[in-house]
Amino acid sequence: MAPDPARGKQNRLGKGLSALIGEVEGVGLAAPEDTPESSGRSPSGAVAEFSLSDIRPNPAQPRRTFSETELEELAASIRQRGVLQPILLRPDPDAPNQFQIVAGERRWRAAQRAGLSTIPAVVRELDELQLLEVGIIENVQREDLNPIEEAEAYGALIKRFGRTQEDLAESVGKSRAHIANTMRLLNLGETSREHLRQGRISAGHARAALGAPDPDPVVDMAVAKGMSVRDVEALVKRLKDGSALDTVAKKVNQTDKDVDTEALEADLARVLGLKVDIRQGVSGGELRIKYGDLEQLDELCRRLTAKRS
């Protein structure tokens, strides 16, 4: 029987994804001759094969970024061993005989890459709240969401469905403090959010920047200068004391370079005859070469583009 949205929804969601799927991990797949080849309905909670072409992604899927490397690795595993865990579907409310993914979009994408035509799945009658909340539960429990995706998903549940932070904490198995700290990231501007989505800064950088009167320039500076979380915390403290951002920035990162970095800067400066500045960031770094006039720039370009014999 499909779950009753009006009764016990909070408790069922709080038990995690398996409560809604019906513990499908322990259900054996039907034998090929007993399994429908396309999207005919199966009994609620039963595992059956569904055509990949009859399945659509969840429009409320909180996860927007899928790693190409991870998808390829999963596709290779599926080619070798098949899809080991069924995905969770619901009937598409806008398309007869079509289905929306509630949980398992990564497996669906990888199955397509692996060349499969069908995928094992369970169908449940779920409303919009359950659709969004189960998507969040699956991704949060597997740590698949980046911090901004997680924050935006919590925000959608609160704004669209009137959930409280206490409700969310129980549903996804996180502390209320975690929910509150994650949702603080929504106070960042869109550029700062994109830095976080792309991994240019960590959630720690972002939370530290949020202590500033205007956090977005702090985030921009943290990305540009490759600042550590401790650097950002120190910068924000000075800003709170009334210092100007440009003045404070000059003092940041002046003493945090290790001996090897300083030695490499010195070697490059000696070879090039120009000042060299190496800055290590969260994901990579920068090599800056400073020149005094156009003649120095021209000589630098000539040396960098010269053919090696």
N, C-alpha and C positions, 0 to 999 in steps of 0.2 A: 504494500500500500504506500502511496506517495505520502511524504511528510505533510502534516497539516500546518500551513503557515501561521495559523492563528493560535496554535497550541504547542507550547514547549519548544518553539523555534530557538530561543536563546540557549536552552540547555543542549539541544542537539548540535548547534553550531559550536558551542563551547567544548564539545568533546573532540572536535577536530574533523578533518576531512573524512576519516573512515566512518564516522557516524552517519554521514549523508550517503556515502557510497554503499554502505551496508556491508562493511568489512570485505570488500571485493578481493583484497589480497589473498584471502583464504578460500575463494571460490574457484574451482577448477574451470577452465575454459571448455565450452561445449566441443564435442567431437566435430570434425569438419562436416560430416554428413548431416549433423543435427543443427548446424549453424547457418542462419540466413546469410546470403551473399551480398544483400544490399540492405537498405535502411527500413526494412519492415520492423514494426515495434516488437520489442521483447518484453516479457513480464517485468514489472518494476523490480529493480534490484538484480535481475539476471544478467549474466554476461553474454553478449552476442557480438557477431562481426557486423560492422557498419561500413558502407562504402565511404572512402575518404572524400569523394566528390559531393556527398550529401551532407557534409559537416562544414560548419562555418566557425570562425573564431568568435570568442565572446567579445561583443562590442564594449563591455565594461571591464575588460581584462586590465588589471592594474599594471601588469608587466608590459612595458613597451619595447624593451631592449633584449634581444636574444643573441647570445654569443655565437658567431659563425663557427668558431672552433668547437664549441660544445655541441652544436647541432650536428656537425660532421662526425664527431666522435660517437654521438648517440645513434646516428644513422648507420654507422659502421657496425655498432653493436646489434642494432635491429636486423641488419642484413644477415648477421651470424646467428642470432638467437631469437629473433622475433620480438614483438612487444610483450614484455613480461607482466606489465600491470595495466589493466584496462583504464581508459580515460572515462571521465564523467560527462554526460551530455544532458541537455534538456531539449524538448521539442521547440523548434524555432517558431515564436509566436507570429511571425510575419510571412512564413513560407511553409506550406503543407509538405509533409514528408521530408522536411529538412531539419537539421539539428544544430544547436549552438554548443560550443565547448564550454563547460563549466570549470573543469580542471583537466589539465593534460595537454595544453596547446603545444608545448615543446615536443612531446611525444608524437603528436599529430604532424607537426612540421617535419620532424626527423623521419617519420614513416613515409611521407611523401618523397623525401630525398632518397630513401632506401628503395623506392620503386614499388612499395606495397599498394594494393588497390583497396584493401579493407583494414580495419583496426578493431581490436576488441574494446567494447565500451559497455557502460551501464547507463540507462536512461532514467532520469528522475524528473518529476514535475516540480519545478522550482520557480518561485516568484523573483522579481527584480532584486529585492533585498538579498535573498539567498544567493542569487547568481553572483552579485558583487562580493558578498561576504565570503563565500566559499573560495572565490578566486583569490582573495586576500589571504585567507587561511592557508591555502596550498602554497602560495609563493612565500609568505612570511615564514612558515614552518620549515621550508626548504632553503630559506635565505636566498631566494632568487631575485628579490626586488632591490634596486638601488635605493638609497635613503629618500630621494625625492619621490620616486614611485610609491614607496611605502607611505610617506606623508600625504601625498595626494589621494591615495586610496582611503586612508582614514578620514581625510577631509570630506571625501564624497559620501562616505557612510553617515557622517554627522550632518552634513548639509542636506542631503537628499532624503535621508531616512530617519533623521532625528535621534541617532544613536548618541550615547554619552561615552566619555572616555573610559568609564568603568565598564560599560557594556563591551567596548572594543577590547579592553584588556582581558576580559574573561573569554571572549570569542577566539582571539588569536593566541592566547597563552602567553601574553607579555604583561609586564608590570604596568600600572597606570603611569608611573614615572617615565617608562620607555615611550609610551604612547604620547605623553605630553611633550617630551623632549624631541621626538620625531616630528610632531606637528609644528613645533616652533620653526622648523625649516621652511614652512610655507610663508614665513615673514620675509624671506629673501626675494629679491627681484628676479626676473626671468633669466637674466644673464648669469647671475650667481647660481641659480638652479641648474642651468645648463652645464656650468663648470662642475657641479656636483654629479650630475648625470653621467658626464663623460669621464669622471674619475680624476679630474685635474686637482681637486681638493677632496679631503675626506669629510665625513660628517663632523668629526672633531674640529676641523678648521672652521666649518660653517657655524657650529654652535658657539665657538669662541668669537667669531666675527659678529654674531648677533648681539653681543654685549656692547658693541659700539653704537654711538648715536646714529650713524648711518653705516650699516654693515656692508653694503654692496661695494663701495670703493675699497674697503678693507679686503674683501674677497678678491677683487681684481688685482690688488697689490700682492696678495698672497700667491696668486697664480703667476703673475709676472716675475716675481722675485724668488719663486720656489721656497717660500717660507714654511717653516715647521709649525705645528700647532702651538708650540711654546712661543715661537716668534709672534704669532698672531695674538696670543694671550697678552704678551708683553706690549705689543702695539696698542691693543684695545685699552689696557690699563693706563697707558700714557695719554691716550685720547680722552679718557674719562677725567684725567687730571687737567685737561684744558689745552694740551699741546695740539698743534696743527698736524694734519696727516703727513704732509710733505716733510716737515721737520722731523717727525718721529721716524719716518721710513728710512732716512739716511743713517739712523743709528741701528737699524735692524739688520741682522745678517753680517755685521762687521767682524764678529769674533767667533762665528759658529762653523768655520771651515776647518776641516781636519788637516793634518800635516801633509798628507799625500796630495790633497787638492791644491794646497798652497805651493807645493813643490812643482806640480804640473803646470800651474800658472806661471811660475818663474821660468821653467824650461821653455814654454811656448813664447813667453815675452822675449827671452834671450834670442830665440831663433828668428822671430818676426821683427824684433826691434820696436814692438808696440805693446801697450798695456793690455793684458788679458784678464778677463774676469769669468770664472766658472761658477755657475750657480746650480745646485742640485735641487730638484723639486720632487713633488709627490710621485709623478709618473714621468721620469726623464729629467732633463735639465737644459741649461743654456750655456753656450760658449760665446762670450762677447769680446770682440776685439775693437779697441778704441784707436782711432786715427786722428791726427791733428789737422790735416789739409788734404786736398784732392790728390796731390802727388803721392802721399802715403797710401791713400785708398787705391790709386792706380797701380802702385807697386805691389800692394797686397793681392789685388785681383790677378795681376800677372803671375805672381808666384803660385797662387791657388789653382790657376788654370793651366799652368805650364805642363807640357807632356813629359812624362818620365821615360828616360831611355832605358 
